[in-house]
Amino acid sequence: MNATIKVKDGSIITVKNLRVIKRISTNNSSITEENNFENFILYNSPYIFVGSNIASIDGNNIEYVFFYQN
């Protein structure tokens, strides 16, 4: 699975071979891991997308995330 992340500033980030998305809670700094991308919900929290490369971005700056197979 790959992910294309459209950032509100117009840039695009691609994460190949996405394995997990980590969301850091702004309330208590706990980390939630999501690997079922069909259930992905975008919150106003920091995210770390982990695959062949790693992207870290705040949810407030994400316009959308598009998931696709190779």
Buried (B, 14 or more C-beta within 10 A) or exposed (E): BBBEBBBEEEEEBBBEEBEEBBBBEEEEEEEEEBEEEEEBEEEEBBBBBBBEEEBEBEBEBBEEBEBEEE
